[in-house]
Amino acid sequence: MSPKMLRRIAVLLGILLAAWALLALLHRSSADRPAVLVLPRLTAPDADGFSYIGPQDTIRLERQGSTWRVNGTPAAPKVVETFFRAMADTSARSELVAQSTASHERLGVDSLKGKRLTVIKGGKPVLDLWFGNRGPDFEGFYVRRAGENQVYLLRGTFADLSVQPFDDWRDRQILTVGPDSVSVVEVVRGRVRYSLKRAGTVWNLDQGGTADSTKVARFLLYFADLRATGFATRSESDSARFQPAKRQVTLYGASGKSLFKLTLDSLASGFLVRAADSGPIFKLDARTAELITPEPGSLRK
């Protein structure tokens, strides 16, 4: 065999050895890479809705234009946005912990004990997970994709948000009224009733005297974004008595039209608040209730 032919064979063998080494490296790299749960990257405007259904409760969120509703009530926009932002967070941690169906019941990801999270886009599910028990030291949750055996331990904000209770999804904003739009305020505190009326830049109390404009401005600012501390339970709603009102505050515009009326009923640890004759009954802490229904003397100069 000629030297030229030997050189060609040597070059060919070198190429083959290099290719084999590269393939082996790639195979080993893929095999050594830990299995993780990859979540879809989706924004709130892209999704149709999502649901979280368990043996004892069902939470459904639906997008209606630019707003969201949870089980038919207004959902908190920031909570929904945080949910989708957390789902798209590539830094979320997950690890494969089991691959057998025998582990599903023990980890709580079976169809009897688990809770199923389904995210819908374009009328089709883009994420379908069974959530199970808490992870070690109550960090994260065990999850598996619907129809698959592999179980992962999923940690991070997305896992925690996915399993939060119904009330945490609800919008706690009671009302938002700009201070400049208010011309008259009527307050009821038990037997005490009084009103504030604007006259240009001056506020007058119907009980006589001029109110402190700085104090009134601070008082009206509470209504610019009044938020509840929570929601009344069913038993609290059933036992609430808003007539006669324990406390009440009504805001009027320049035309004399009522902008908003809040009626309060006392609790052992705060107040129940109703912003309309129907609709949700909110909870307020005692301090906030005092700030929105102050004694008339606290507003005087």
SVG drawing of the C-alpha trace seen along z (x, -y; Angstrom):
<svg xmlns="http://www.w3.org/2000/svg" viewBox="-82 -79 87 81">
<polyline fill="none" stroke="black" stroke-width="0.4" points="0.0,0.0 1.4,-3.3 2.3,-6.0 -0.3,-8.3 -3.0,-5.8 -1.9,-5.3 -2.1,-9.0 -5.6,-9.1 -6.6,-6.2 -5.0,-7.9 -6.9,-11.2 -10.2,-9.3 -9.6,-7.4 -8.8,-10.7 -12.1,-12.2 -14.0,-9.1 -12.4,-9.2 -13.1,-12.9 -16.8,-12.4 -17.1,-9.5 -15.6,-11.5 -18.0,-14.4 -21.0,-12.1 -20.0,-10.5 -19.5,-13.9 -22.9,-15.1 -24.5,-11.8 -22.8,-12.0 -23.8,-15.7 -27.4,-15.0 -27.4,-12.0 -25.8,-14.0 -28.2,-16.9 -30.8,-16.7 -34.4,-16.3 -36.4,-19.4 -40.0,-20.5 -40.2,-23.2 -43.2,-25.5 -44.6,-27.5 -43.9,-31.2 -47.3,-32.9 -48.5,-36.4 -51.9,-37.2 -53.3,-38.8 -52.4,-35.6 -54.3,-33.2 -58.0,-32.4 -58.1,-31.3 -57.0,-28.7 -58.5,-26.5 -57.3,-24.7 -59.6,-21.8 -59.2,-19.7 -61.3,-17.1 -62.9,-19.8 -62.7,-23.1 -62.6,-24.6 -61.0,-27.9 -61.6,-29.1 -60.2,-32.3 -61.4,-33.6 -60.2,-36.5 -62.8,-39.0 -61.2,-41.5 -58.5,-43.1 -59.9,-42.0 -60.1,-38.7 -62.7,-37.1 -62.3,-34.3 -65.4,-32.1 -67.5,-35.0 -66.0,-37.7 -63.4,-40.4 -59.9,-39.0 -56.9,-41.0 -55.0,-42.1 -51.6,-42.2 -52.0,-38.6 -52.9,-37.3 -50.0,-39.1 -47.6,-37.8 -48.9,-34.2 -48.0,-34.4 -44.7,-36.2 -43.7,-33.5 -44.7,-30.8 -42.4,-32.3 -39.5,-32.7 -36.7,-30.5 -35.0,-30.6 -37.8,-28.5 -36.3,-25.3 -37.5,-21.8 -36.1,-18.3 -37.2,-14.8 -37.9,-12.8 -39.9,-9.7 -40.8,-8.0 -43.2,-5.3 -47.0,-5.4 -46.5,-3.7 -45.2,-7.0 -48.3,-9.0 -50.5,-8.3 -47.6,-8.7 -46.7,-12.1 -50.3,-13.2 -50.2,-13.7 -52.8,-11.0 -56.3,-11.9 -57.9,-11.2 -55.8,-13.4 -54.2,-15.8 -55.3,-19.2 -55.3,-19.8 -54.0,-23.0 -55.0,-23.6 -54.0,-26.7 -55.9,-27.4 -54.8,-29.3 -56.7,-29.4 -59.2,-27.0 -56.5,-24.3 -54.5,-23.4 -50.9,-24.6 -50.2,-23.4 -51.8,-20.5 -50.3,-19.6 -51.3,-17.6 -50.2,-19.2 -49.6,-17.0 -48.0,-17.2 -45.7,-19.9 -42.0,-19.1 -39.4,-18.6 -39.4,-21.2 -42.7,-22.5 -40.7,-24.0 -42.3,-23.6 -44.8,-21.0 -44.7,-17.6 -46.2,-17.9 -46.6,-15.8 -47.9,-16.4 -51.3,-14.9 -50.8,-11.6 -47.2,-11.2 -45.6,-9.2 -42.6,-11.4 -43.0,-13.4 -41.0,-16.6 -40.4,-18.8 -41.3,-22.3 -40.2,-25.2 -40.7,-29.0 -43.3,-31.6 -45.3,-29.9 -45.8,-26.8 -46.9,-28.8 -49.3,-31.0 -50.9,-28.0 -52.2,-26.6 -53.3,-29.8 -56.9,-29.9 -59.8,-31.5 -59.8,-34.7 -56.2,-35.4 -57.1,-35.6 -59.9,-38.1 -59.7,-41.9 -59.6,-43.6 -60.1,-47.1 -63.3,-48.4 -63.4,-51.7 -61.3,-54.4 -62.6,-57.9 -60.4,-60.9 -60.3,-63.5 -61.0,-66.4 -64.3,-64.8 -65.8,-64.9 -67.8,-68.0 -69.8,-66.6 -69.2,-63.9 -71.8,-62.6 -70.6,-60.4 -72.6,-58.4 -71.1,-57.1 -73.9,-55.6 -76.0,-58.5 -73.5,-61.1 -74.2,-62.4 -72.4,-65.2 -71.4,-66.4 -68.5,-68.2 -69.2,-70.6 -66.7,-72.1 -67.0,-75.9 -64.2,-76.6 -61.0,-75.6 -62.7,-75.7 -64.4,-72.8 -67.2,-73.5 -68.8,-71.3 -72.6,-71.4 -72.2,-71.5 -70.5,-74.8 -67.0,-75.9 -64.4,-75.5 -62.6,-72.2 -58.8,-71.9 -58.1,-71.6 -55.0,-69.5 -56.9,-67.1 -59.7,-66.9 -57.3,-66.3 -55.7,-63.4 -59.1,-62.0 -60.3,-62.0 -57.1,-60.4 -58.1,-57.2 -60.9,-56.8 -58.5,-57.1 -57.6,-53.4 -59.4,-51.8 -58.6,-48.1 -60.0,-45.5 -58.1,-43.3 -60.2,-40.3 -63.7,-39.0 -66.6,-38.0 -67.2,-34.3 -70.6,-32.9 -71.6,-32.9 -70.4,-36.5 -72.3,-37.6 -75.5,-35.9 -75.3,-37.6 -74.3,-41.1 -76.7,-43.9 -76.3,-47.0 -79.6,-48.6 -79.5,-50.7 -75.9,-51.4 -73.4,-51.2 -71.2,-53.5 -71.7,-54.9 -69.9,-57.3 -71.3,-58.7 -69.4,-60.7 -71.1,-63.2 -69.9,-65.0 -70.4,-68.6 -73.8,-67.8 -75.1,-66.3 -75.1,-62.8 -73.9,-60.1 -70.4,-58.8 -70.2,-56.0 -71.7,-54.8 -70.0,-52.5 -72.0,-50.9 -70.2,-49.3 -71.1,-46.7 -68.9,-46.0 -67.1,-42.7 -65.1,-41.5 -61.9,-42.2 -62.8,-45.0 -65.7,-45.8 -67.7,-44.4 -68.1,-46.8 -70.7,-46.7 -70.2,-49.0 -73.6,-48.4 -76.9,-46.7 -75.6,-43.6 -72.1,-42.4 -69.2,-41.2 -69.0,-42.1 -65.4,-43.1 -63.5,-43.2 -61.7,-46.3 -59.4,-46.5 -60.6,-48.9 -57.9,-51.5 -58.9,-51.9 -62.6,-52.0 -61.8,-54.8 -59.9,-56.7 -62.8,-56.7 -65.5,-57.5 -63.6,-60.0 -65.2,-62.0 -66.1,-65.5 -63.8,-67.1 -60.8,-65.4 -61.4,-67.4 -61.7,-70.9 -59.0,-73.5"/>
</svg>
